[in-house]
Amino acid sequence: MARFEAGCSIIIDGPACVKLISGALRALGVEYRDRGKIIIREGRSVPLEFLEDSEVEILSASNPSFERVEEGVYPPEWLEALKMATKLDPADILVLGGVDVGKSTFALMLANHMLSVGVKPVAVVDGDLGQTDVGPPGALSYTLLYKPTVDLFDLRFEEAVFVGSLTPYQAVDEIVESLAYLKAKASSKSRATIVNTDGWFTVEALPYKARIVERLKPRATVVIDGDIDLGLIEDKAEEVGSSMVRIPPPKYIRGKTRSDRKSRRELCYKKYFVDTAIRKIPVTWVKFSNLPIGLGAVLQADRLKEVSTALGFECIYGEHTGSTLYIVARMDSEDYVETEYRGIKCIVTPYKLIERLLVGVYDQMDAFRGLAILKSIFMDGDRGIVELITSYRGPIGCLKAGCVKLDESFREIAKFKYSVPTR
């Protein structure tokens, strides 16, 4: 047991469980009185503000289990920004900033604050591909809040778009359009919309973030830790009629290592791979995106054997479009090979490039339904079969390949800058 006086603040690092035995405290804008339990997952740090003399039980993997904060947990500018947001009608806020400055914390506090003054539901759009709170890694998503929470991870996404990349650099156009789509969907179902974004906030990223401002047209744009020249973003905000608010990061924020970020993603993968099954689906039953599959007619087994002999590769799957052969083969190359077979251009993709590739699963109405791992692709007679590991049991309309490979324990074993070529 630990006792804390009114006005005291502490930081708890996850994984941890905090049980309030008596008194009152506040976590990320959520008040707990007399009794309550707060679960803090691995990779998160949650500040607790004690509103009364309180007694708590802390179960933590850290030693010591908490750290006292001598000054206020949040800068006064944060509290002013929260008040400003409640005056917007409708509330429509975009949150920008660099890595580890508290964007997700501010977005969640803002959502909880809106709920506390009677605005509900509140939509939070999760725009960070690599450090997702709502949807799976590699996806953009949104959720609806009807009551305060200390962690969006516990909520289900309402809708998501699988981009596949874990960083925004290679997917700027898709991210901007996907955020606009998700914001429109979220706004139609909520009384307040908060769009959180990724931490790419260098000078090179400013045109990208300015495009987000231009496309989303938020009522207010909150920038955390804007030490760089924000002229471009300020101009776009003024152009679309968005109030610009700059606030500093909290002093307690701790930077995350690359390993920390990877661990958080792997925890998130496991959330979407519960009760998995192996599904075998004929290639002709679904569409494929970012994969050298579904581009033409499936090569029959005897023809595939001929191609294997001619090319010197063990070809396990193939298609032809009339002008091009697309082959998946077991080979030593780390990249695709472009060659010829009987005067026809032939693009050969190493099987190891697509084996255990993370893919987004869409249903027949083009709605994202979850994740899958491409376990294998093979021929069953003259039919091509794709084998998946997935929790999704419903009909599949499309499989969209990402740029990550996962092992049997859903740990990242490879990342690619680009998706498998299909040209």
SULMOHU-V345945 format. One record per backbone hydrogen bond with DSSP energy under -0.5 kcal/mol. CO is the residue of the C=O (numbers start at 0). NH is the residue of the N-H. If there is no record, write none. Layout:
CO,NH ; CO,NH
This chain:
1,55 ; 3,53 ; 4,7 ; 7,49 ; 8,68 ; 9,47 ; 10,66 ; 11,45 ; 13,42 ; 14,60 ; 15,39 ; 16,18 ; 16,58 ; 17,19 ; 17,37 ; 18,20 ; 18,56 ; 19,35 ; 21,54 ; 22,33 ; 23,50 ; 23,51 ; 24,31 ; 25,48 ; 26,29 ; 28,30 ; 29,26 ; 31,24 ; 32,34 ; 35,19 ; 37,17 ; 37,39 ; 38,40 ; 39,14 ; 39,15 ; 40,43 ; 43,13 ; 45,11 ; 46,27 ; 47,9 ; 47,49 ; 48,25 ; 48,50 ; 49,6 ; 53,3 ; 54,20 ; 54,21 ; 55,1 ; 56,18 ; 56,58 ; 57,59 ; 58,16 ; 66,10 ; 67,69 ; 68,8 ; 74,77 ; 74,78 ; 75,79 ; 76,80 ; 77,81 ; 78,82 ; 79,83 ; 80,84 ; 81,85 ; 82,86 ; 83,86 ; 84,87 ; 89,88 ; 90,192 ; 91,218 ; 91,219 ; 92,194 ; 93,95 ; 93,221 ; 94,196 ; 95,223 ; 97,100 ; 101,105 ; 102,106 ; 103,107 ; 104,108 ; 105,109 ; 106,110 ; 107,111 ; 108,112 ; 109,113 ; 110,114 ; 111,115 ; 112,116 ; 113,116 ; 113,118 ; 114,117 ; 117,119 ; 120,190 ; 120,191 ; 121,144 ; 122,124 ; 122,193 ; 123,125 ; 123,142 ; 124,126 ; 124,195 ; 125,140 ; 126,128 ; 126,197 ; 128,137 ; 135,138 ; 137,162 ; 137,163 ; 139,160 ; 140,125 ; 141,157 ; 141,158 ; 142,123 ; 143,145 ; 144,120 ; 144,121 ; 150,153 ; 151,154 ; 158,141 ; 159,367 ; 160,139 ; 160,162 ; 163,402 ; 167,170 ; 170,174 ; 171,175 ; 172,176 ; 173,177 ; 174,178 ; 175,179 ; 176,180 ; 177,181 ; 178,182 ; 179,183 ; 180,184 ; 181,185 ; 182,186 ; 183,187 ; 185,188 ; 185,189 ; 186,189 ; 190,90 ; 191,122 ; 192,92 ; 193,124 ; 193,195 ; 194,94 ; 195,126 ; 198,200 ; 201,204 ; 201,205 ; 202,205 ; 204,208 ; 205,209 ; 206,210 ; 207,211 ; 208,212 ; 209,213 ; 210,214 ; 211,215 ; 212,216 ; 218,242 ; 219,93 ; 219,221 ; 220,222 ; 220,244 ; 221,95 ; 221,223 ; 222,246 ; 223,97 ; 224,226 ; 227,229 ; 229,233 ; 230,234 ; 231,235 ; 232,236 ; 233,237 ; 234,238 ; 235,239 ; 236,240 ; 236,241 ; 237,240 ; 240,242 ; 242,220 ; 242,244 ; 244,222 ; 246,224 ; 249,252 ; 256,260 ; 257,261 ; 258,262 ; 259,263 ; 260,264 ; 261,265 ; 262,266 ; 263,267 ; 264,268 ; 265,269 ; 266,270 ; 267,271 ; 268,271 ; 269,272 ; 276,278 ; 276,389 ; 278,280 ; 278,387 ; 280,385 ; 281,284 ; 282,285 ; 286,398 ; 288,400 ; 289,419 ; 290,292 ; 296,319 ; 299,303 ; 300,304 ; 301,305 ; 302,306 ; 303,307 ; 304,308 ; 305,309 ; 306,310 ; 307,311 ; 307,312 ; 312,314 ; 313,315 ; 313,329 ; 316,327 ; 317,298 ; 318,325 ; 319,296 ; 322,344 ; 323,320 ; 324,326 ; 324,346 ; 325,318 ; 326,328 ; 326,348 ; 327,315 ; 327,316 ; 328,330 ; 328,350 ; 329,313 ; 336,338 ; 336,347 ; 338,345 ; 340,343 ; 343,340 ; 344,324 ; 345,338 ; 345,347 ; 346,326 ; 346,348 ; 347,336 ; 347,349 ; 348,328 ; 349,352 ; 349,353 ; 350,353 ; 350,354 ; 353,356 ; 355,405 ; 356,373 ; 357,401 ; 358,371 ; 359,361 ; 359,399 ; 360,368 ; 360,369 ; 361,396 ; 361,397 ; 362,365 ; 366,362 ; 369,360 ; 370,390 ; 371,358 ; 372,374 ; 372,388 ; 373,355 ; 373,356 ; 375,386 ; 377,384 ; 378,380 ; 379,381 ; 379,382 ; 382,379 ; 383,282 ; 384,377 ; 385,280 ; 386,374 ; 386,375 ; 387,278 ; 387,389 ; 388,372 ; 389,276 ; 396,286 ; 397,361 ; 398,288 ; 398,400 ; 399,359 ; 402,415 ; 403,357 ; 404,412 ; 404,413 ; 406,409 ; 410,406 ; 413,404
